[in-house]
């Protein structure tokens, strides 16, 4: 074995390489060990070589698709690949069997907040997020929408899950509004129409703002009922109490300084029961004590939206997760449809037929074809198995 001249800055300098019949091998420090010669002096291979990839794939399959350390341990009995850890990770990331058995669901950078959540000055309940928990009848749901509009005022936009009961309610509501317009009823309270947006199926995180409140409702109900049985009237009273509790929750950080303003809550705009400090300009202090009720209401509403913009809206700047851009799913990709209720081995395979990007071009949901049907799913419920060749 002949030691070649190696520059100190070379990647193989620390391996003390030697030439053996034209093959570059590791010189190392194990000359006196009892291991075989090919293990003491493995052949050095570059990381970008196609042979290196093929060797690692072969060893990975031979080792039963075990992890990176097991692969490298077997590899270094005969070969030494430069930066073998990164090459092994690359091979593991493209292994179809490993993706199918251990791959994570797809992710994408968290989207910007919708327009409805960042524009002030609209009346409460102009934009509504709708969801149900517990058993629910379809007819009950359709009358619930009417009761909600009667109590809270005209709704312009409703966002909801793509449940069958909500889809049915949307179809009936469109027919009802169409028949009202055909009759040309001249009524100031007649709605011009409600825009109803459905989230992709199984995409509960698209309605995370109200899904989190539903969890809070469950917590209050569980702590209040204690497995007691109550009648309908008692249940309605209980829901009113839960509503009052949740609408009194602080929207921003609670200060420990007694001289600071009380924390902003939804009740400040719903009930107008704040203890305001005068905003700069626009309204006069005398408006608080004015005889005309509308001036007081206008003053307090203006105060709420100023505080909402300064104290609450700025807290929504940070992305709590999904902070980096990922590869978009594309037409032709092979994916595994995640089903939390079934064993992973029974999850169906599908091929992406159509992608649905947002305004920034980031794919949030796709339409895919499985063995039995065509589905629409969010990317968080899909595990990518194989990229398309396009």
N, C-alpha and C positions, 0 to 999 in steps of 0.2 A: 504494500500500500504506500502510495506516494502522497505526502501532504502538499496540496497546491498552494500557490500564493493567493491569499485572500485579504482583501482590503478590510481595515478595521471597521468601516461603516457598513460592511456587507451584512445581509440578513442571516447568512449562514456562518458568520465568523464565530459565534459562540458554540457552534456544533463541532468545531475543530475538524472540518471535512477532510476526507482523504479520497484519492482515486484508486479504484480497484478494478483493473481490466476495463478501463474506460467508463466505469460506473462511479458516480459521486456518492459516497457514503458518509455516514456520521462517524467521526473519529471518537469523540466523547471521552469519558473517563472510566469506562467499564471494561478495560482490556483484561483485567485479572479475574473477572467474574466467571462463574461456571455456566453462563447462558450460552446458547448456540451463537455462532458467529454472525448469522444474519440478524439476530436480535440485538447483539452488541453493536453491530454496525449496519443499521437499516439503510436502505436506499433512500436518497433525498429526492423528493418530487416537488415541483412548483405548485402553488395553490390554484392557479388558473388553468392547469392542464386538464384536458378531457379525461386522461387516464386517471387522474386523482379523483375526479367525480365518479367515474365508473367503479373504482376500487371501493370508495366509501359506500356507494349504493349497494354493491355486492356484500360488503361486510355488514351493513345495516340490515339487509334482508336475512343474511345468514344468522345474525344474532337475535332474530325474532322481533325486529323493530324496537330494540331497546334504545336507551338514551345516548347522548353524545359521549360521555365518558367511557361507556362500554365500547362504542365504536372505535374511539381513539386507542383504547387499550389493545384491542385486537389488531388494529392497523399497524401499530408501532412494533409489533413482533417482526415485521419485515420491511416496513416503509415508514418514512418520516416526511409528512407533508408540511411545508412551511405554512404557518398560521392555520394549523389544522382545525382549531376550534371554530373559526369563522366559516371554513369550508364545510365542517360537519353540521353547523347550524343551518347553512344554506341547503344542504341535502335533506335534513330533517324537515325544513319548512316546505319543501316541495314533494315530500313523500305523500302519496294519495292515501295509503293505509293509515299513516299517522294522523293526517288531517281528519280522516273519517272517525278515528277512535278517540283522538284527543284534541282536535282543532277547536279553536274558540270561534264564537259567533262574530260576524263582521261588525265593524264599527266605522263611523265617519265623524268628522268634526261637528260638534254641537252647533245646531242652526241658530241664526239670530232670532231674537224674540219677535213674535208676530206683531203686526201693527196695532192690534187691539189691546195689547198689554202695555204699550209705551206711550199712547196718546192720551193726554188728560182732557178734562172739560166735557166729557160725554156723561150723560146721566147713568147712574148705577143700573146694571143689568141690561145695558144696550147690547153688549156682547156676552154671551153665556157659554160656559162649558157644561155639558150635560152627561151624566153617567148614572148608573144604577148599581146597587148592591143588594143581594138577597133575592128571593123569588119575586117575580114581577109579571103581571098580566099585560098583554098588548093593549087592550081597551083602556085599562087603567092609565097606561102611559100617555095615550092620546088626550085623555081628559086632563091629565096632570099638566100638559103644556098650556092648555086653556086657562087653568087655574093660576099657573105661574104668571102668564101675561096679565091677567086681571089683577093680581096682587102687586106685581113689580113693574108694570108698564110695558110699552112696546119693545119687543126684541128685534134687533136687526140682523144679528148673526149668531148662529148656534153651532158649536163644535161638539162632536160626540164620537164615540166609538162606532164601529161598523157592525153592531149587533143586529140581529134580525128584527128585534122589536123596534129598534130605533129606525131602521130602514123602512119598516112598515109604517111607522108613524110619519116619516117624512113624505112617503107617497100619498098618504091620506090627507096630510096637511096641504100639499100642493093642489090636490083636487078641490079641497074646500075653499082655498083662497081663489082658485080659478073660477069656481061657481059664484063666489061673492062678487068678483069683478064683472062677471057676465050680467049679474042682476043690477049692477051700477047703483049700489046702495050708497047714498050720500051721507056718510057718517065720519065725523072728525076722528073717531078712534079706530076706523077701519084700517087694518094694516095694509101697507103697500106690498108686502111680501117679506118672507124671512129667508135669508140665505143660510143654508144648512150645509156645513162642511163635515165630511166623514173622514176620520183617521183611517189609515190602512188597518186591515184585520190584524189582531194580536199585537198592536203597537200602542200599548197602554202608556208608554213614556211620552208619546205625542201629546197626551193630556195630563202631563205630570202635575200641573198646577192644581187641578181639581182632584186628581187621584190622591194627592197628599192630604187634601182636606177630608176626603172620604175616610182615610185612615184615622184622622183625628176624630171624626164623627163616631167611628167604631170604638175608639178608646173611651170617649165620654159615655157612650151607651153601655159599654161593658162595665164601667165603673159605677154607673147609676142603677142599672137594672139588677145586677147580681143574680141573674137567672130567675127573676121574678116574672110572674104572668100579669099582664095588664090589659085593660080593655081598649077599644079604639080611641075613646076620648082621652084616656090616659096616655096613649101612644102619641096622639097629636100634641098634647101638652108637653110631653117629653121632647119631641122634635123641636118645638118652639124654644124650649130651654137650651137645647143643644145649639140651635141657631144663634141664640143670644150669647152663649159662651164663646163660640168660634168667632163671631163678629166683634168680640171685644178683645181678640188676641192682638198683640203689638205687631206692626208690620216692619218696624226697624228696631235698632238696638235700644234697650232700656237703659237710660242714664241713671247713675247713682247720685247725681247732684240734685238736691231738692229744689234748686232754683231753675232747673231746666224745664222745658215744656213736657207735658205728659206724652207718652209715646203715641204715635199715630196708629189708629185702629180703623177697621171698616165702619164702625159705628159713627165715626166722626162725619162721614158723608151720608150715611143712611139715616141717622137719628138727629144729626146736627147738635150733639151734646158735647161740644168741645169747650175748653176754657181758653179762648184765643188770645194771642198777642197780636197787636196791630201789624198788618203787613205794610210795606212801604208803598205809599201812594194808593191810587185807585179808589179807595173807600175811606170814609171818615169814621172817627171813633164814635161819633154820635149815631152812626147807623146801627150800632149794637142795641141801642135803646130806642130806636125809631118805632113809631106806632105802626108803620106799614111792615107787615110780616115779610114781604118779598125782599126788602132791603137787608133784613137780618139774614135771611136764607142766602142771599147773594154774597153777602160778606163772608159768611162761614164757609160756603162752598169755595169761594176764591181762596180763602185761607187754607182749606184742605188741599186744593190742587197745588198750591205753592209748596206746602210742606211735603206733599207726595212726591213732587218732582225733585226736591232737594234732598230729602231724607231717605226715601224708599227706592225710587227709580235707579239711583246711582249704585245701590247695592246689587243690582242685577247684572252689572258689567262682567263679573267673573264667570268663567265656565268652570263648573265644579268637576267635570270629567269630559272625555272625548275632546281633548284640546288640540289634537294634531290632525292634519289631513291624511287620509288613507286612500288606497287605490279604489276607484269606483268599480262596482260590479258592472259588467258589460254583457251584451247579448251573446249568448253561446256559452257562458260560464256554467260549469257544473257545480251545484250547491247541494248541501244537506239541509233539509227543512227541520228546524229545531222544534221539538215537541216535549215540553217539560213533563208531561204526564205519561210519557212512554219511555222504555229503555232506549239508550242511544243506538243500539244495534238495529232497532226497528224504525228509525227515522227514515223517511223516504228521500230518494234522490230526485233532483229536478234540474231542468235546463232553463236558463233565463231567456225569456222571449222578448221582454220589453223592460226598459228602465225608466224610472220616473224621477228626473233630477229636479232640484229646487231652483230658485232664481240665480244662485251662484254656480250652478252646474254640478252640484254634489248630489249623488244618487241617494235617496232616502228610502225608496221602496221599489220593488220590481214585480213584474208579472212573470210567473214561471210555469212550466209544464212538468207535471209528475207522471207517474205511470198510469194514474187513474183520472186526473183532473187538471184544470188550469187554476192556479191560485195567485192571489196578490199578497205579498208579505213584506214587512219592513226588513231592512238589511240586518237588524239586530237579531232576527229570528232565522238567519241563514248562515251556514258555515261553508265557506268556499272550499271546494275540493280540487277543482282543476280549472285553470284559466283558459279562455278561448284562444285559438291560434291566431285570430285576427289582430 
